Amino acid sequence: MKRKKTPYPGIFFREARRIGGKGTEKVYYIVFKKNGKVHEEKVGRQFSDDMSPARAARIRSERIEGKRLSRKELRVKKESEQKINQSRWTVERLWIEYKTQRLNNKSFKVDEGRYNKYLKEKFGRKEPKDIIHLDIDRLRINLLKKKSPQTVKHVLALLKRIVKFGVKKGLCKDIAFSIEMPRVDNKKTEDLTPEQLEALLKATEESPNIQAGNMMRLALFTGMRRGEMFRLRWDDIDFQRGFIHLRKPKGGTDQKIPLNKSARDLLESHPRTGSPYVFPGRGGRQRTDIKHQVNRIKETAGLPKDFRALHGLRHVYASMLASSGQVDMYTLQRLLTHKSPLMTQRYAHLRDETLKRASDLAGDIISQAQKGAVVELKK
């Protein structure tokens, strides 16, 4: 097609069919001499590239000064970078490979949310070996301004798992330093006074939300976790043998706990909706949340704001058993379905106090006997 001049030296255009519209548009070219050789290069189209003679002139100047690559050189560079990136095991590539092996894991969706929200933008394009201490420090400090130490720990632990996966598979080198985790005090043991417990039981009975009220009482009667109650089906309850089957508890494998009289009476009177779940969500499907409903009951009972409406009742259940002096730590571990006895040890001091009181009582009896007092001992 015929060249057409512009007011700018070394800039011309040709008419061509317009891309994405009717009619024609100008396609601009530059001509310049460099190192004794004449170069002619296409720089862009009038509409699709928003090209003009003035802009083409600036590009020509940058090409002459060596400040800009040609379109061909840019294409070759991009293709080269793509090849290099395909051979690099970045955190993003490791995550994609890592998650294909964890799709059936119950915590996968939570990890995916953490990765997309906190890790992808900052670390996705980096190889683990290129991550520096300052990168981790910035992430930890910024997250701690808005999130709990436990949440920050989960995010950093996910990054460590992704990288360790890559190292184990021989895909990448490890991070060159140890990631410092925030200190987390997760040993909070909640308890209620007799008056608070009485107020709570009254609030659960009077609540118009039967599902929330009964779920709170079942947590108190059995120590079940929120997720275990969400997953609880009617066929998980063995009324005949007196057991509750727990699906995928936090410890991992399915387990069973005794169905005590209080829990039996509650479940036998609990309304059935036709759903397989005892505490169903919308449409009879598995429930995913009940936070607002149980918090309203907690507020009605006048419980402390920091008391966790469901998990706190699990602590109350464990504390009552431990302080009774009639339940050993191994039995309590089994009832709480703790995988490790270390989790159960937080309640050991309650049992120790009970044993101490019993020991003091024996000392009092002996002291009275030494003073000649008449002491009646039950057979």
ABEGO torsion letter per residue (X at the ends): XBBBBBABBGBBBBBBBBBGBBEBBBBBBBBBBBGGBBBBBBAEBAAAAGBBAAAAAAAAAAAAAGABBBAAAAAAAAAAAAAAAAABBBAAAAAAAAAAAAAABAAAAAAAAAAAAAAAAAAAABBAAABBAAAAAAAAAAAAAABBAAAAAAAAAAAAAAAAAAAAAGABBBBABBBBBBBBBAABBBBBBAAAAAAAAAAAAABABAAAAAAAAAAAAAGBBAAAAAABBAAABBAAAGBBBBBGBAAGBBBBBBBBAAAAAAAAABBBAGBABABBBBGGBBBABAAAAAAAAAAAAGBBAABBAAAAAAAAAAAAAAAAGABBAAAAAAAAGBABAAAAAAAAAAAAAAAAAAAAAAAAAAAAAAAGBBBBBBX
